[in-house]
Amino acid sequence: MVTIGWRLRRLAQALFTVWAVITLSFAMIRLMPGNAMGAMMVRFEQQGMSPARARELVELRLSLDPDKPIHTAYVEYVLNTLQGDLGTSVFHNEPVVDLLAAALPWTLFVLSWSIFISFFIGIAAGALMAYWEGGKLDVGLTSWAVLMGSIPFYVLAILLLIFASYRWGIFPSGGRQPTGVEAGFNITYIRGILYHATLPVLSMLVASGVASLGMRGNSIRVLGSDYLRVARLRGLSDYTISTQYVARNAVLPMYTTLLISIGEMFGGSIVLEYVFNYRGLGLLLYEAFNQRDYPLMMGGFVLITIAVVIALLIADMTYSWVDPRAGGQNSDSY
């Protein structure tokens, strides 16, 4: 069984990871050579501001006082970050939290659909591959899974953009919502959002290949269990055995993989949203890199890391509930 002490250790690991990320972001802003503070002050001074005014703006944008001792500035930075104060964007001149809050739902919309569809296809295909192991269906689906798992998502994104958008004109080449339609909870607007998100979602379906291979391996192990022999002797149908016995038990180890894939897709969203000009969190961070918008870059870095840490913590804390056979004490996600 998973003990309270084990859960507390996992929670402590998660909190330590968040603290380390915040500390790293502070170091990148304040301590590294060619640091963000100096670069921002030079930029403001080049715009005709006095050194005093430039220093004041740097303090406001980064929530840091350049004149304070490092340890004092560090404590203030950590407290401000934990309170949700990530500074002000240099380029947009808006609070970083507001910019991230406006962009994050669009990225979550694409990622949630991508993850759901990928794992649904992967689980179904993997179960079929394992149940008819060695047959034509298994060979065909395994070839498809290997191909999908080998293609980088951005390559598939470019191919879909070329053919489905530019050549055939089936889907739009960019954007996240329809033009000329009032935003709101209406059929036209919702259809337009789904229409614009179709190609980004399809591009991330390469994850279904890896998921199906994982499901196939889990299912083959389950098929060798003694209780399946008993089920066959009882005269249960192939459908009942494959769905209620094989699929149900083989899908349990996929739970952790599902949550871990959230972090991987968050990282991939930067390239994906750039390809489709889909204005979500990824494209916002890409533009921040190009504009050297350090507060926005660090804020996005902290947000994505915290999201991944939370996903891994949920996986660790709940896996023993999903699969009572697993104690989880020996797993280590961090």
Steps between C-alpha positions, in 0.01 A plus 500: 500500500597861445574655837440855617876542536551408134236753392666769711837422340348532152338829598832625638670404173241694302538808719879478472474486121280810492742683731795397282328633188420833663859524624632422153282768344630752755859401420440538126360850555743626761820303516597369156747696285315728259203473732147607420511801730800649326357431154169663590671807644706541182184471290318766701801733494521461121142626486615827656421428864727611778688228693284572806177460302630188326590345836154583633331331203720193537396470863132528407517255208704231675367552853866540604692792645849508341639695796395251767734226622465174315360305795235767566406520132483120485259472792277771352507333158399161642218653706374702202507192276313287752238777523457499121700816429721405205583855401393704198565413137756729338347476152128487585521726807246278677527277806656168407231311693226657288676413175557140609143465625365621166718266291498186716136390435563484123804278547315278748213470252728360229705284736201348678339391173835372369567294812146360519483396134859367492453277801155384391640391163813357662314296758250360249768418242736351759232269637415376151869447415556292812182291475578400141876483555687377195204544266460734205320755715785501751763539228310782331425695816853449634644642178267798530594551866874488428455748215294740713740471791797576275362816337571823692177687560630814331570305178142377497385855578683639197364224275145566618550873450626451144235256383192555716530879501704643214429241227155372580370795700307280743624666820633849580876549501508688831310674775304369792149635440280606208509858379186706483320284758409634840676311778256319726324175574336454161515227237676710236781610730550153652507340155758755390723428801486126433567564131815699573624250760461193278843504335692569825313214668564261210870589507534379858337164423847355441481422873239234420772282346705488821184451707385207287838324526495546877146368519595203282784402735280535808221299339732216401617470861140493619406235242746263665328524839335202662165671552458533122533124463226465758286749310537299179414177682184670625400548137510881498494664156808656340336843526443466875853374560662771286304790649428408862816301575781590262433867423396595853818361659742592222390864492588565864878541447420754225366741762841633599605524135190707433585760763869510411408569137341826613843644569639378169213657307539829690859515377394416146231766496760772427592350162146384424341838559773674303434277196126569506522855639267379773512769768530299817759470772762350268487779243497759777824358641657477154434868444637576846825326406534706182412825678726419797201553725666353810210532746267320259759234421565425866130508585420247229792284608376493858138435395584205273729344760240529774238344268728204430587457868132500593422241231777272627391549860142407412629190319701393804227573752214335314659204323448268796128589491479435127694175524480349852758236401773767488642635824693777327771531763775423252389740230690821453364758263712794599 
